[in-house]
């Protein structure tokens, strides 16, 4: 019984360490794009990769919902991860709401 208890503890520790490593690797994942139309996303990608770019864009959407009813990521993007393709007019919507 003691052996199985310790094996369970070790297995749980190994799994937890592996999951933490996977999360940190994803957090440092670079942006898929190399050419940027906006300074906000270019700076975020340079500073922290994909995770940082997603964070700043989510904040931007939240901060601008009062300017455009129903604003969400899909308002400007036709596809999300990993390429975040823009819809026709997506960049114009971003700029119309004050993005640069």
C-alpha positions as CSV (number, residue, x, y, z in Angstrom):
1,X,0.0,0.0,0.0
2,X,2.8,2.4,0.8
3,X,4.5,1.8,-2.5
4,X,1.3,2.5,-4.5
5,X,0.8,5.7,-2.5
6,X,4.3,7.0,-3.2
7,X,4.0,6.0,-6.9
8,X,0.7,8.0,-7.1
9,X,2.4,11.0,-5.5
10,X,5.3,10.8,-7.9
11,X,3.0,10.3,-10.9
12,X,1.0,13.3,-9.9
13,X,4.1,15.5,-9.5
14,X,5.4,14.4,-12.9
15,X,2.1,15.2,-14.6
16,X,1.8,18.6,-12.8
17,X,5.3,19.5,-13.9
18,X,4.6,18.4,-17.5
19,X,1.4,20.4,-17.6
20,X,3.1,23.5,-16.3
21,X,5.9,23.2,-18.9
22,X,3.3,22.8,-21.7
23,X,1.5,26.0,-20.5
24,X,4.7,28.0,-20.4
25,X,5.7,26.8,-23.8
26,X,2.3,27.9,-25.2
27,X,2.6,31.2,-23.5
28,X,5.9,31.9,-25.3
29,X,4.6,30.8,-28.7
30,X,5.5,33.4,-31.3
31,X,2.9,35.1,-33.4
32,X,2.2,33.4,-36.7
33,X,2.3,36.6,-38.7
34,X,5.5,38.4,-39.5
35,X,4.0,41.5,-41.1
36,X,1.7,43.6,-39.0
37,X,-0.8,46.3,-40.0
38,X,-1.1,47.6,-36.5
39,X,1.4,48.9,-34.0
40,X,-0.6,47.4,-31.1
41,X,-0.3,43.8,-32.3
42,X,3.3,44.3,-33.6
43,X,4.5,45.6,-30.2
44,X,2.6,42.8,-28.3
45,X,4.0,40.1,-30.5
46,X,7.5,41.4,-30.0
47,X,7.0,41.7,-26.3
48,X,5.4,38.4,-25.5
49,X,4.3,36.5,-28.6
50,X,0.9,35.1,-29.3
51,X,-0.3,35.1,-25.7
52,X,0.5,38.8,-25.3
53,X,-1.1,39.7,-28.6
54,X,-4.3,37.9,-27.6
55,X,-4.3,39.6,-24.2
56,X,-3.9,43.1,-25.7
57,X,-6.5,42.5,-28.4
58,X,-9.0,41.1,-25.8
59,X,-8.5,44.2,-23.7
60,X,-8.8,46.4,-26.8
61,X,-12.2,44.8,-27.7
62,X,-13.4,45.2,-24.1
63,X,-12.3,48.8,-24.0
64,X,-14.1,49.6,-27.3
65,X,-17.4,47.7,-26.9
66,X,-19.0,51.0,-25.9
67,X,-18.1,52.5,-29.3
68,X,-19.6,49.6,-31.3
69,X,-22.5,47.4,-30.1
70,X,-21.8,43.7,-30.4
71,X,-18.0,44.1,-30.9
72,X,-16.1,40.9,-30.5
73,X,-13.1,39.1,-32.0
74,X,-15.2,37.7,-34.9
75,X,-16.3,41.2,-35.8
76,X,-12.9,41.7,-37.5
77,X,-11.5,38.2,-37.8
78,X,-12.7,35.5,-40.1
79,X,-10.5,32.9,-38.5
80,X,-8.9,32.6,-35.1
81,X,-5.8,30.6,-34.1
82,X,-3.3,30.2,-35.4
83,X,-3.4,32.8,-38.2
84,X,-6.1,35.2,-37.1
85,X,-7.2,36.1,-40.6
86,X,-8.9,39.4,-41.0
87,X,-12.3,39.8,-42.6
88,X,-12.6,42.3,-45.5
89,X,-13.0,45.6,-43.6
90,X,-11.7,44.2,-40.3
91,X,-8.7,46.5,-40.3
92,X,-10.9,49.5,-41.2
93,X,-13.2,48.6,-38.3
94,X,-10.2,48.6,-36.0
95,X,-9.0,51.9,-37.2
96,X,-12.5,53.5,-37.1
97,X,-12.6,52.6,-33.4
98,X,-9.3,54.4,-32.8
99,X,-6.8,51.6,-33.3
100,X,-3.4,52.3,-34.8
